[in-house]
């Protein structure tokens, strides 16, 4: 069973090192049905639930899992890491710049009902990665009195490379495509 947390994330460490929270954002067509599905899957209700957005803050696995009706396409919107401190966020940004990744620094911003400081990197397939620290809540999706249109996402930057489509079968993929070796 997946556990929801309300305690500070700094209370969790592995081998003496504080863990970042993995972030997944999925664009969905039917928010109510998806909220019911993920609540059943995680065994927990969303920590944040709005008319166009839901977010689970889970401890096991340690993940910030969000769904919304905001993406231009249904499916994976972006991945990311949620930092707990300004120092942790700055360290990740230095790491990405040192590795010569193209960093889009948004600095202080408001998105997904939260005040954040963030930067983005994009993998070779065009999948955006959001690296951020949440500093508070806001009343609207993008922090503006004029709510962003439901079809557009204020979060993930436009991908410059299209992601390949992946076909999904109802049956196990291993039953037809995996070979066993002795």
N, C-alpha and C positions, 0 to 999 in steps of 0.2 A: 504494500500500500504506500502511496506517495504522501508525504507529509507537507502541510503548509506551515510556513513560519511567520511569526510576527516579531521575533527577536532580532537584534542587530546582527548583520551577517558577519561582523568581526568576531563573533563568538565561535565561529567554525574555522578550524585550521587543520591542515594535514602536514605532518612532519614539521610542526612549528611554523609553517608558512600559511598565511591567510589565503583562503580560496576566493577567486573571483566567481561571480555567478554567471553561468552560461545563459545566453539570451536567444530565443527563437521567436520570430514573428511570422505568422501565417495569415495570408489574406484568404477570407472565406466568403462564400456566396450567401449562406444561411447562418447568421450569427447565433440565433436561438438554438438551432439543431446542433451547431458546432459547440456551443457552450454546454449543452446537455451531454454531448459525447465526451468532451475533454474533462468535464466534472466527474463523469463516471470512470473514465480512464485513470484520472489522477486520484480519485477518491476524495476530492476536495472541491469546494466552491471557489469561484474567482475571488481574489483579493480586491480587484477593481472590476466593476461591471458597469458599462455605459450602454447607450442605445446602439453604438457602432463599434464597441471595443470591449474586450475582456482580457484580464491578465491574472495568471496564477503565479504566486511567489512560493516555490516549492523548496523544501530542504533535501529531499531524497527522491530523485536526483536534485542537486542544487541548480535550479534553473528558474529563469524568469521567462515564462511561456505566455505569449500574447497572441490574440487573434483579433482581426478587425475586418470591416467591410471597406477598407480604405485603399487597398491595392488595385492597380489597373488589371491585374490578372489574379485568378484564384491559385493559391499554392504558396510555396515558400517565398516570403517577402524579403527577409534578411536574417542574418545571424549576428551575434555579437557577444561582448563581454561587458558586464556591469561592474565597474570599480566601486570600492567602498570609500576610498579616500582620495583627495586631490593628488596626493603623492603617487598613489597607485595608478591613477589615470595619466599623470604626467610621465611616469615610468613607461607605461605601455606606448604612449605617443613617441617618446624618445626611441624606444625599441623599434617601432615601425619606421621612423625616419632614418635611423642608423642602418636598417635593412634595405633602405632605398625603396620602400613601398610608397606609392603615390598616396599621400595623406590629404584628405579634405577636412580641414579644421573648421568646425562650425562654432566652436567656443560655446558661450552661454546661449541656450535656445529653449523653446517651449514646444513640446510635441508629445503626443500620446498621453495627454492629461498630466504631464509632468514638466517641471523645470529641470533642465539637464545641462551639463557641459559635455561636449562630445566631439569626436572625430570619426571619420570613416576611412576604410581601405576597401579595395575591391579585388577579389581573387581573379586569376587568369580567365575564368569562365564568365566573369561579370557579376558574380554574386557579392552583394554589398555586405560588409561587416561593420557593425556599429560598436564603437568603443566609447563608453559613457559612464557618467556618475550622476545619479538622480539627487536633486537637492530640495525637492518639494513637489507639491501638486498644483495643478491649475484646473479651472472649471471646464474648459473646452479642449477639444482634441489638439488644436495648434496654439492654444493660449490666447487667441484673438477673440474679440467679441463677435466678429464675423467668422462663423465656423467654416472650416475648409470644406469644399464639396466632397461628398461621400465617395466619389470615384477616384479622387486623387489622394496620394499619400504625402504627408508633409515630412515624413521621416527619410526613407531610403533615397539616396541620390539615384538618378537615372543610370542604369547599367549601360556601359558602352559596348559590351559584348553580350550577345544573346545566349541565354542558357539553353542547352539541349533539352528537348523533351524526353521524358522517360515514361515508357509504357508500363502500366501496372496491371497485373493479372490477379484475379481473385484467389487462385490456387498458389501454393508456395512456389516461389521461383526456383527453389532448389530441387523440387520434384521433377522439373523438366530441363533445367539448364546446368545443374551442378553434377560433376562426375565424382565418384568416390574412388579414392586410391587406397590400395592395400599396402 
